[in-house]
Amino acid sequence: MRRTPVAVALAAAMTVLFGPASARIQPATTSEAAFVRAEANGRRVEDLLGRARRVMHAWLRHADTRTRLLPDYLPSFRPGTTRALLYTPHNSGADNYPYLIATAWFTDRATYDGRMRDMLRNEVRFTSDRHGLPRTLDLATGKLGDSYVFGAAEYAKDGLIPVTELLGRTPWFFRMVDMTAALMERAAVPSRFGPLPDKGAEINGDLLQTLVRLAAMTGDRRFLEWAERIGDAYVEEILPASHGLPAYEWDFERHAGPDRLRLRDHGNEVMVGLVLLHALETALGRPRAESYRPVLAKMIDRVLASANADGMFYNEIRCSDLAPIDTGISDNWGYIYGAVYTFYMVTGDAKYRDSVLRVLRSLPNYRGFDWERGRQDGYADTIESALYLINREPVPEAIEWIESEMPTLLAFQKEDGLVEGAYPDGNWLRTVLLYALWKTQGTWLEEWQPGVRLGAERNGDTIYVTVESAARWSGRLRFDRARHRRIMNLDRNYVRLNEWPEWSPLDENALYDVRDGAGRTQVLLGSDLIDGLRVTTPARLEVRRVK
């Protein structure tokens, strides 16, 4: 197994940064123990938010002066190589920008209200064609590229979905709605199911993941009809004709495709989308739920059969005999297992849950593993994968593994605040924020400042929250809600790519007993706590549902 030099060097530092392994997985048994763990989490989170804020401002210093947009690559990335200063919707827009928005939301509200919204206005102003589809822009010359499907599909799925899953119906949501509709209205690949956006599994999968969310959120029948068009093409033609698997691309005139399936990004997207569509069809009681189920079960069974002894997927396999074409291990393993777990949630078939538990228990075998030839993006994606899954199945081995790998990911950040100086720095931000929200149990501070330490620990039905700072600080502490239901309008909290896991969501209409460090108690609605509770440091709160 390949171990990176930085992983070996940081093995000892992991205990210093994150505490002894036994302390990281043992459940708190008393209120005081829970508060001690919450305080430790707060120290970690203060460091993580500070790091994220430095990344954001480091990138903003390199924004184009005319458009305020960011290039895919900075000149500092791989010095000595020459790259055009290009803004592209599928890289900068999809991977970097959304997590700058999220970072600003949590750490710098003035930047969120100012620069982040300016960037959206200018993305529309300087890159959109007359239909609202984004194009590439040479920031040095002002030259625009052609409109194309991939840019819009990636920008929606990887850029605008995570912002919407976090914040709801912001201007970025409306950008996604109209851009996706414009793309589907101009779908140009003929098939017997109607025009499709592309021949490939990536773009069709991107759009499928977006369309399912928009169908649920808006109730606009166009989005469900478009999603079903793509779903039918795969369930009724591609999967049966390609050994039960979604071939990398498909010729709808010849009804054939290559004998290959990519199980990492740029190929696995359609499997995730198909399973999410099946979940929605089931929730709506539509007939496709039954017709899709056996076909998708075969797809999942064959993919699982292709995994190695630990349950990890190879980068690429042959559809016909499952033999690996690229024997590298996919850092996106959890994206597929998220779909597997969602299929378990819908069908109740325990073998799919068991497959997820198996891979989570095998993660200690991948300590210090080189996921993407030394690039931070591989570590970011694989830790992201695990965070989605431990939210549903808190397997101790997986929790241990996440803690062991986070120092490696953090070590990629440089003194100037940048990580690599390339658009995947946004993926680093994403995983750091996901991890931080785990350590706050989804709570956050509206007026957060460097030096303010928010941490939380859940023990049974009680959330223990601490807010500390060296200097006196006062602000609003906000709790999480069931965003899958309140924002995304999904009946269940399915595992889904580009979500923000719900760690301790409150019910708006339930009553909660809130006890402070002085023993004072008040009973509040969940909606009161979601709207925010004014606290002054130092603060300790116990929050327990009473009705």
C-alpha positions as CSV (number, residue, x, y, z in Angstrom):
1,M,0.0,0.0,0.0
2,R,1.4,3.4,-1.0
3,R,2.0,5.8,2.0
4,T,2.9,9.4,1.3
5,P,5.9,11.0,3.0
6,V,3.6,13.6,4.5
7,A,1.4,10.9,6.0
8,V,4.3,9.2,7.7
9,A,5.7,12.5,9.0
10,L,2.4,13.4,10.5
11,A,1.5,10.1,12.2
12,A,2.8,11.3,15.5
13,A,1.4,14.8,15.1
14,M,-2.1,13.3,14.8
15,T,-2.3,12.4,18.4
16,V,-1.2,16.0,19.4
17,L,-3.7,17.6,17.1
18,F,-6.7,15.4,17.7
19,G,-6.1,13.6,21.0
20,P,-5.6,10.0,21.8
21,A,-7.4,7.5,19.6
22,S,-9.3,6.0,22.5
23,A,-10.7,9.4,23.5
24,R,-11.9,10.1,20.0
25,I,-14.4,7.2,19.9
26,Q,-15.4,6.5,23.4
27,P,-18.9,7.9,24.1
28,A,-19.2,10.5,26.8
29,T,-20.8,9.0,30.0
30,T,-21.4,12.2,32.1
31,S,-22.3,15.8,31.4
32,E,-18.9,17.0,32.4
33,A,-17.2,14.5,30.1
34,A,-19.4,15.6,27.2
35,F,-18.6,19.3,27.9
36,V,-14.8,18.4,27.9
37,R,-15.2,16.8,24.5
38,A,-17.2,19.7,23.2
39,E,-14.5,22.1,24.3
40,A,-11.8,19.9,22.6
41,N,-14.0,20.0,19.4
42,G,-14.2,23.8,19.7
43,R,-10.5,24.1,19.7
44,R,-10.3,22.1,16.5
45,V,-13.1,23.9,14.8
46,E,-11.6,27.4,15.6
47,D,-8.4,26.2,13.8
48,L,-10.4,24.7,10.9
49,L,-12.5,27.8,10.3
50,G,-9.5,30.0,10.5
51,R,-7.7,27.9,7.9
52,A,-10.8,28.0,5.6
53,R,-11.0,31.8,6.0
54,R,-7.4,32.1,5.0
55,V,-7.9,30.0,1.9
56,M,-10.8,32.1,0.9
57,H,-9.0,35.4,1.2
58,A,-5.9,34.1,-0.4
59,W,-8.0,33.2,-3.5
60,L,-9.9,36.5,-3.5
61,R,-6.6,38.4,-3.7
62,H,-6.1,36.7,-7.2
63,A,-9.5,37.6,-8.6
64,D,-9.7,39.2,-12.0
65,T,-9.9,43.0,-11.5
66,R,-12.6,43.4,-14.2
67,T,-14.9,40.5,-13.6
68,R,-13.9,39.5,-10.0
69,L,-14.0,35.9,-11.3
70,L,-11.3,33.4,-10.4
71,P,-9.0,31.4,-12.8
72,D,-8.9,27.6,-12.6
73,Y,-5.1,27.8,-11.9
74,L,-3.0,30.4,-10.3
75,P,0.6,31.2,-11.6
76,S,1.9,29.6,-8.4
77,F,0.5,26.2,-9.3
78,R,3.4,24.1,-10.7
79,P,5.8,27.0,-11.3
80,G,7.5,26.9,-14.7
81,T,4.4,25.7,-16.5
82,T,2.4,28.0,-18.6
83,R,-1.4,28.1,-18.3
84,A,-3.9,30.6,-19.6
85,L,-5.9,32.5,-17.0
86,L,-9.2,30.8,-17.7
87,Y,-12.4,30.9,-15.8
88,T,-14.4,27.8,-16.5
89,P,-17.8,26.9,-15.1
90,H,-16.9,23.2,-14.8
91,N,-13.7,23.8,-12.7
92,S,-13.6,27.2,-11.0
93,G,-17.4,27.5,-10.9
94,A,-18.2,24.0,-9.9
95,D,-15.4,23.1,-7.5
96,N,-13.9,26.3,-6.0
97,Y,-16.6,29.0,-5.9
98,P,-19.3,27.1,-4.0
99,Y,-17.0,26.4,-1.1
100,L,-15.8,30.0,-1.0
101,I,-19.5,30.9,-0.6
102,A,-19.9,28.4,2.2
103,T,-16.7,29.6,3.9
104,A,-17.9,33.2,3.7
105,W,-21.3,32.2,5.1
106,F,-19.7,30.6,8.2
107,T,-16.7,32.9,8.7
108,D,-17.1,36.3,7.1
109,R,-20.7,37.5,6.4
110,A,-19.6,40.7,4.8
111,T,-17.7,38.8,2.2
112,Y,-20.7,36.6,1.7
113,D,-23.0,39.5,1.1
114,G,-20.4,41.4,-0.9
115,R,-17.8,39.6,-3.0
116,M,-19.7,36.2,-3.3
117,R,-22.8,37.9,-4.7
118,D,-20.7,40.1,-6.9
119,M,-19.1,37.0,-8.4
120,L,-22.5,35.5,-9.2
121,R,-23.7,38.7,-10.9
122,N,-20.5,38.8,-12.9
123,E,-20.6,35.1,-13.8
124,V,-24.0,35.8,-15.3
125,R,-22.9,39.1,-16.8
126,F,-19.6,38.1,-18.4
127,T,-20.1,34.4,-19.2
128,S,-23.7,33.6,-20.0
129,D,-25.0,33.2,-23.5
130,R,-28.4,34.4,-24.6
131,H,-30.0,31.2,-23.1
132,G,-28.3,31.6,-19.7
133,L,-25.8,28.9,-20.3
134,P,-22.3,29.5,-19.0
135,R,-19.1,29.7,-21.1
136,T,-15.4,29.7,-20.4
137,L,-13.8,33.1,-20.2
138,D,-10.1,34.0,-20.9
139,L,-9.5,36.5,-18.1
140,A,-6.5,37.9,-19.8
141,T,-8.1,38.6,-23.2
142,G,-11.8,38.7,-22.4
143,K,-12.4,36.0,-25.1
144,L,-15.4,33.8,-24.5
145,G,-15.5,30.1,-25.4
146,D,-18.5,28.3,-26.9
147,S,-21.5,27.3,-24.8
148,Y,-21.4,23.6,-24.0
149,V,-23.3,21.1,-21.9
150,F,-20.5,19.9,-19.6
151,G,-19.9,23.4,-18.1
152,A,-23.5,23.9,-17.1
153,A,-23.9,20.3,-15.9
154,E,-20.9,20.4,-13.6
155,Y,-21.6,23.9,-12.4
156,A,-25.1,22.8,-11.4
157,K,-24.3,19.5,-9.8
158,D,-21.0,20.3,-8.0
159,G,-21.4,24.0,-7.6
160,L,-25.0,25.1,-7.1
161,I,-26.4,22.0,-5.5
162,P,-24.1,22.2,-2.4
163,V,-24.9,25.9,-1.9
164,T,-28.6,25.1,-2.2
165,E,-28.4,22.1,0.1
166,L,-26.8,24.4,2.7
167,L,-28.6,27.7,2.3
168,G,-31.9,27.0,0.4
169,R,-33.5,29.3,-2.1
170,T,-30.8,31.9,-2.5
171,P,-29.9,33.5,-5.9
172,W,-27.7,30.5,-6.6
173,F,-30.7,28.2,-6.4
174,F,-32.5,30.3,-9.1
175,R,-29.4,30.3,-11.2
176,M,-29.4,26.5,-11.1
177,V,-33.2,26.3,-11.9
178,D,-33.1,28.4,-15.0
179,M,-29.7,27.2,-16.3
180,T,-30.7,23.5,-15.9
181,A,-34.0,24.1,-17.7
182,A,-32.2,26.0,-20.5
183,L,-29.8,23.1,-20.9
184,M,-32.5,20.4,-21.0
185,E,-34.7,22.4,-23.4
186,R,-31.7,22.3,-25.8
187,A,-30.7,18.6,-25.3
188,A,-29.3,17.5,-28.6
189,V,-28.7,13.8,-28.5
190,P,-31.6,11.9,-30.1
191,S,-32.9,8.7,-28.6
192,R,-36.2,6.8,-28.6
193,F,-36.8,8.2,-25.1
194,G,-36.6,11.8,-26.3
195,P,-33.6,14.1,-26.7
196,L,-30.9,13.6,-24.0
197,P,-28.2,16.0,-22.9
198,D,-25.3,13.8,-23.8
199,K,-24.0,10.3,-24.7
200,G,-21.8,10.0,-21.7
201,A,-22.5,8.7,-18.1
202,E,-20.9,11.7,-16.5
203,I,-23.0,14.5,-18.0
204,N,-26.2,12.5,-17.9
205,G,-25.5,11.6,-14.3
206,D,-24.7,15.2,-13.4
207,L,-28.0,16.3,-14.8
208,L,-29.9,13.4,-13.2
209,Q,-28.6,14.4,-9.8
210,T,-29.7,18.0,-10.3
211,L,-33.0,17.2,-11.9
212,V,-34.1,14.9,-9.0
213,R,-33.4,17.6,-6.5
214,L,-35.2,20.3,-8.5
215,A,-38.2,18.0,-9.1
216,A,-38.6,17.5,-5.4
217,M,-37.9,21.1,-4.5
218,T,-40.1,22.9,-7.0
219,G,-42.8,20.5,-8.0
220,D,-42.2,21.6,-11.6
221,R,-43.2,18.5,-13.6
222,R,-40.6,19.4,-16.3
223,F,-37.8,18.4,-14.0
224,L,-39.3,15.0,-13.2
225,E,-40.1,14.3,-16.8
226,W,-36.5,15.2,-17.9
227,A,-35.1,13.0,-15.1
228,E,-37.3,10.1,-16.1
229,R,-36.2,10.5,-19.7
230,I,-32.6,10.0,-18.7
231,G,-33.6,7.3,-16.3
232,D,-35.6,5.4,-18.9
233,A,-32.7,5.5,-21.3
234,Y,-30.4,3.8,-18.9
235,V,-32.9,1.4,-17.3
236,E,-34.6,0.3,-20.5
237,E,-31.7,0.4,-23.0
238,I,-28.2,1.0,-21.7
239,L,-28.1,-1.2,-18.6
240,P,-29.7,-4.3,-20.2
241,A,-27.4,-4.1,-23.2
242,S,-24.2,-3.4,-21.3
243,H,-24.1,-6.3,-18.9
244,G,-26.2,-4.5,-16.3
245,L,-23.8,-1.6,-16.0
246,P,-23.9,2.0,-17.3
247,A,-21.3,2.0,-20.0
248,Y,-18.9,5.0,-20.1
249,E,-20.9,6.4,-23.1
250,W,-23.6,5.2,-25.5
251,D,-24.4,5.4,-29.2
252,F,-28.2,5.6,-29.4
253,E,-28.1,4.9,-33.1
254,R,-26.0,1.8,-32.9
255,H,-27.4,0.9,-29.5
256,A,-23.9,0.0,-28.3
257,G,-21.1,1.4,-26.2
258,P,-17.6,0.6,-25.0
259,D,-17.0,-2.2,-22.6
260,R,-15.9,0.1,-19.8
261,L,-17.3,1.6,-16.7
262,R,-15.5,4.3,-14.8
263,L,-16.1,4.0,-11.0
264,R,-14.4,7.3,-10.0
265,D,-15.5,10.8,-11.0
266,H,-16.1,11.4,-14.6
267,G,-18.1,8.2,-14.8
268,N,-19.8,7.1,-11.6
269,E,-22.3,10.1,-11.6
270,V,-25.1,8.3,-13.4
271,M,-25.3,5.4,-10.8
272,V,-25.7,8.0,-8.0
273,G,-28.4,9.8,-10.0
274,L,-30.3,6.6,-11.0
275,V,-30.6,5.5,-7.4
276,L,-31.7,9.0,-6.2
277,L,-34.3,9.0,-9.0
278,H,-35.5,5.6,-7.8
279,A,-35.9,6.9,-4.3
280,L,-38.0,9.8,-5.5
281,E,-40.1,7.6,-7.7
282,T,-40.7,5.3,-4.7
283,A,-41.7,8.2,-2.5
284,L,-44.1,9.5,-5.1
285,G,-45.6,6.1,-5.6
286,R,-45.0,6.1,-9.3
287,P,-44.8,2.9,-11.4
288,R,-41.2,3.4,-12.4
289,A,-40.2,2.6,-8.8
290,E,-41.1,-1.0,-9.4
291,S,-39.8,-1.3,-12.9
292,Y,-36.5,0.3,-12.1
293,R,-35.8,-1.7,-8.9
294,P,-34.6,-5.0,-10.3
295,V,-32.5,-3.3,-13.0
296,L,-30.8,-1.1,-10.4
297,A,-30.4,-4.0,-8.0
298,K,-28.4,-5.9,-10.7
299,M,-26.3,-2.8,-11.4
300,I,-25.4,-2.4,-7.7
301,D,-24.8,-6.1,-7.3
302,R,-22.4,-6.2,-10.2
303,V,-20.5,-3.1,-9.0
304,L,-20.1,-4.5,-5.6
305,A,-18.9,-7.8,-7.1
306,S,-16.1,-5.8,-8.8
307,A,-14.6,-4.5,-5.5
308,N,-11.4,-5.7,-3.9
309,A,-11.2,-7.7,-0.7
310,D,-11.8,-4.5,1.4
311,G,-14.8,-3.4,-0.6
312,M,-12.9,-0.7,-2.4
313,F,-13.6,0.0,-6.1
314,Y,-11.0,0.2,-8.9
315,N,-10.9,3.3,-11.0
316,E,-12.3,1.5,-14.1
317,I,-13.6,-1.9,-14.9
318,R,-14.9,-3.9,-17.9
319,C,-18.7,-4.2,-17.9
320,S,-18.6,-7.7,-19.4
321,D,-16.5,-9.5,-16.8
322,L,-15.8,-6.9,-14.1
323,A,-12.0,-7.1,-14.7
324,P,-10.2,-3.9,-13.7
325,I,-8.9,-1.8,-16.5
326,D,-7.3,0.8,-14.2
327,T,-6.3,-0.9,-10.9
328,G,-6.0,2.4,-9.0
329,I,-8.3,2.6,-6.0
330,S,-11.1,5.2,-6.5
331,D,-11.1,8.0,-4.0
332,N,-14.8,8.4,-4.8
333,W,-15.7,5.0,-3.3
334,G,-18.1,6.6,-0.8
335,Y,-20.1,8.3,-3.6
336,I,-21.1,4.9,-4.9
337,Y,-21.6,3.5,-1.4
338,G,-23.8,6.4,-0.6
339,A,-26.0,5.3,-3.5
340,V,-25.8,1.7,-2.2
341,Y,-27.0,2.9,1.2
342,T,-29.8,4.9,-0.3
343,F,-30.9,1.8,-2.1
344,Y,-30.9,0.0,1.2
345,M,-33.1,2.8,2.7
346,V,-35.6,2.4,-0.1
347,T,-35.7,-1.4,-0.4
348,G,-34.9,-2.5,3.1
349,D,-32.5,-5.2,1.8
350,A,-29.9,-5.5,4.5
351,K,-27.2,-6.9,2.2
352,Y,-26.7,-3.4,0.9
353,R,-26.2,-1.9,4.4
354,D,-23.9,-4.8,5.1
355,S,-21.7,-3.9,2.2
356,V,-21.4,-0.3,3.5
357,L,-20.5,-1.5,7.0
358,R,-17.9,-3.8,5.4
359,V,-16.0,-1.0,3.6
360,L,-16.2,1.3,6.6
361,R,-14.7,-1.3,8.8
362,S,-11.9,-1.9,6.3
363,L,-10.8,1.8,6.3
364,P,-7.9,1.3,8.8
365,N,-6.2,-0.6,6.0
366,Y,-5.9,2.7,4.1
367,R,-4.1,4.9,6.6
368,G,-1.6,7.0,4.8
369,F,-2.8,5.7,1.4
370,D,-1.9,7.8,-1.6
371,W,-5.3,8.4,-3.1
372,E,-4.4,10.6,-6.1
373,R,-0.6,10.5,-6.6
374,G,0.1,13.0,-3.8
375,R,-2.7,15.5,-4.7
376,Q,-4.8,16.8,-1.9
377,D,-8.0,16.4,-3.8
378,G,-7.9,12.6,-3.4
379,Y,-7.7,12.9,0.4
380,A,-10.4,15.5,0.4
381,D,-12.8,13.3,-1.6
382,T,-12.2,10.1,0.3
383,I,-12.6,11.8,3.7
384,E,-15.8,13.4,2.3
385,S,-17.0,9.9,1.4
386,A,-16.5,8.6,4.9
387,L,-18.2,11.6,6.5
388,Y,-21.4,11.1,4.5
389,L,-21.5,7.4,5.6
390,I,-20.6,7.7,9.3
391,N,-23.4,10.2,9.6
392,R,-25.7,7.2,9.1
393,E,-23.5,4.4,10.4
394,P,-21.0,5.7,13.0
395,V,-18.6,2.7,12.7
396,P,-15.7,3.1,15.1
397,E,-13.1,2.0,12.6
398,A,-14.2,4.6,10.1
399,I,-14.3,7.4,12.8
400,E,-10.7,6.4,13.8
401,W,-9.6,6.5,10.2
402,I,-11.1,10.0,9.5
403,E,-9.3,11.3,12.5
404,S,-6.0,9.7,11.3
405,E,-6.2,11.2,7.8
406,M,-7.4,14.8,8.6
407,P,-3.9,16.0,9.6
408,T,-2.6,14.8,6.2
409,L,-5.2,16.9,4.5
410,L,-4.6,19.9,6.6
411,A,-0.8,19.8,6.0
412,F,-1.4,20.6,2.3
413,Q,-2.2,24.2,3.2
414,K,0.7,26.6,2.6
415,E,1.9,29.7,4.5
416,D,0.2,32.1,2.1
417,G,-3.2,30.4,2.8
418,L,-3.5,28.6,-0.5
419,V,-3.6,24.8,-0.7
420,E,-2.4,24.1,-4.2
421,G,-3.3,27.2,-6.0
422,A,-5.7,25.3,-8.3
423,Y,-9.5,25.0,-8.4
424,P,-9.5,21.8,-6.3
425,D,-8.6,23.9,-3.4
426,G,-12.4,24.2,-3.1
427,N,-12.7,20.5,-2.5
428,W,-10.2,20.9,0.4
429,L,-12.4,23.7,1.8
430,R,-15.5,21.4,1.4
431,T,-14.0,18.6,3.5
432,V,-12.7,20.9,6.1
433,L,-16.1,22.5,6.6
434,L,-17.9,19.1,6.6
435,Y,-15.5,17.9,9.3
436,A,-15.9,21.1,11.3
437,L,-19.7,20.8,11.2
438,W,-19.4,17.2,12.5
439,K,-17.5,18.6,15.5
440,T,-20.2,21.3,16.1
441,Q,-23.1,18.8,15.6
442,G,-24.3,21.2,12.9
443,T,-24.4,24.3,15.2
444,W,-22.8,27.5,14.0
445,L,-22.3,31.1,15.0
446,E,-23.6,34.0,13.0
447,E,-21.0,36.5,14.1
448,W,-18.1,34.1,14.3
449,Q,-14.6,35.7,14.6
450,P,-11.1,34.1,14.8
451,G,-10.5,33.1,18.3
452,V,-14.1,32.1,19.1
453,R,-14.3,28.4,19.8
454,L,-17.6,26.6,19.1
455,G,-17.8,22.9,19.8
456,A,-20.5,20.3,20.5
457,E,-20.9,16.8,21.6
458,R,-24.0,14.6,21.4
459,N,-24.7,12.0,24.1
460,G,-27.9,10.1,23.7
461,D,-30.7,12.6,23.2
462,T,-28.7,15.6,24.6
463,I,-26.5,18.1,22.7
464,Y,-23.8,19.7,24.8
465,V,-22.5,22.9,23.3
466,T,-19.6,25.1,24.4
467,V,-18.6,28.6,23.2
468,E,-15.3,30.0,24.4
469,S,-13.0,32.9,23.6
470,A,-10.0,34.7,25.1
471,A,-11.8,38.0,24.9
472,R,-15.5,38.5,25.7
473,W,-17.7,37.7,22.7
474,S,-21.4,37.8,22.1
475,G,-23.3,36.5,19.2
476,R,-26.1,34.2,17.9
477,L,-25.7,30.5,18.2
478,R,-27.8,28.6,15.6
479,F,-28.9,25.0,15.5
480,D,-29.4,22.7,12.5
481,R,-32.7,21.6,11.0
482,A,-33.8,18.7,8.9
483,R,-32.6,20.3,5.6
484,H,-33.4,17.2,3.6
485,R,-37.0,17.9,4.4
486,R,-37.2,21.6,4.9
487,I,-35.0,22.7,2.0
488,M,-34.8,19.7,-0.4
489,N,-38.4,18.5,0.2
490,L,-37.3,14.8,0.3
491,D,-39.3,12.4,2.4
492,R,-36.1,10.8,3.9
493,N,-32.5,11.8,4.5
494,Y,-31.0,9.8,1.6
495,V,-27.3,9.7,1.3
496,R,-26.5,12.0,-1.6
497,L,-23.5,13.6,-3.2
498,N,-22.9,17.3,-2.3
499,E,-25.1,17.2,0.8
500,W,-24.2,18.6,4.2
501,P,-24.9,15.8,6.7
502,E,-27.4,16.5,9.4
503,W,-25.7,15.6,12.8
504,S,-28.2,16.9,15.4
505,P,-31.1,18.5,13.5
506,L,-33.9,20.0,15.6
507,D,-37.6,19.7,14.9
508,E,-39.1,23.2,14.5
509,N,-42.3,22.2,16.3
510,A,-40.8,20.2,19.2
511,L,-40.0,21.6,22.6
512,Y,-36.5,21.6,24.0
513,D,-35.2,22.0,27.5
514,V,-32.2,24.4,27.4
515,R,-30.0,24.5,30.5
516,D,-27.1,27.0,30.7
517,G,-23.9,26.7,32.7
518,A,-25.4,28.4,35.7
519,G,-28.2,25.9,35.9
520,R,-30.9,28.2,34.5
521,T,-33.5,26.4,32.3
522,Q,-35.9,27.5,29.7
523,V,-38.1,25.6,27.3
524,L,-37.9,26.7,23.7
525,L,-39.3,25.6,20.4
526,G,-36.9,24.0,17.9
527,S,-37.7,26.9,15.6
528,D,-36.4,29.3,18.3
529,L,-33.0,27.5,18.4
530,I,-32.8,27.2,14.7
531,D,-33.4,31.0,14.4
532,G,-30.6,31.5,17.0
533,L,-30.0,31.9,20.7
534,R,-27.9,34.9,21.9
535,V,-24.9,33.7,23.9
536,T,-22.0,35.4,25.6
537,T,-18.7,33.6,26.3
538,P,-18.0,31.5,28.1
539,A,-21.2,29.6,27.5
540,R,-22.2,26.0,28.2
541,L,-25.6,24.7,27.1
542,E,-27.4,21.4,27.4
543,V,-30.2,20.9,24.9
544,R,-32.6,18.1,25.3
545,R,-36.0,17.4,23.5
546,V,-38.9,17.3,26.0
547,K,-41.9,17.1,23.7
